[in-house]
Amino acid sequence: MSKNQELKKVVVSEIQQKLESAHSVVLLDYRGLTVAEVTELRNQCRKAGVEYMVLKNTMIQRAAEALQIQGLDEHLKGPTAVAFGTNDAVAPAKVLTEYIKKVKKTSIKCGLLDNKVLDVAGVTALAEMPPKEVLIAKMMGSLNAPITNCVGVLSAVLRSAVFAVDAVRKQKAGE
């Protein structure tokens, strides 16, 4: 085996590991972006905890085949940049869609969420999801609501009983 083939196998295995460890992945067609714009995009990705890389389509394809990911081949045409979200599943989609709205030069090819291919609409929907903290707060509010309602009902019953006793007292006192 030639040294070049060995290097390609190493690159494919690294991509495979990144695909396995990522919560979500977004593929981007980066044509039309200047070096300054790509640098700005990389910085935004870094701030959001997203790893941004330009990869060869054949290497991505081989890594996807090894992981048995179906439906990715049709999106692997032209230059491809990949954003891996290892900490937050929403972060790559959010960063890239916001950046695309800003520069209006490039487009998202597709995405992966739990090794399932998402179309552009799926990636956009993922980007529009609220942050994890907001979802947790909403869930906690939903869990807290029945208890709050129960306390309100019990206090209303007690309040009614107090008013009834007070009314009986006033009636007997002749007020």
RAHU-V663518 format. One line per field, one symbol per residue. psi: psi as a letter, one per 40 degrees, with the letter a starting at -180 (. if undefined). burial: # if it has 16 or more other C-alpha atoms within 10 Angstrom, else .. Layout:
psi = ???
burial = ???
//
This chain:
psi = hiddddddddddddddddddehdihhhhhehehidddddddddddddefhhhihihddddddddddefhiedddeghihhihhhgddhdddddddddddddddfdaihdaihhffhhiaddddddddeiiidddddddddddddddddddddddddddddddddddddddddef.
burial = ..........###.##.###.#########..........##.##..#####...##.######....#..#..##...#######.##########.##.....########.#.####.###.##................................................
//
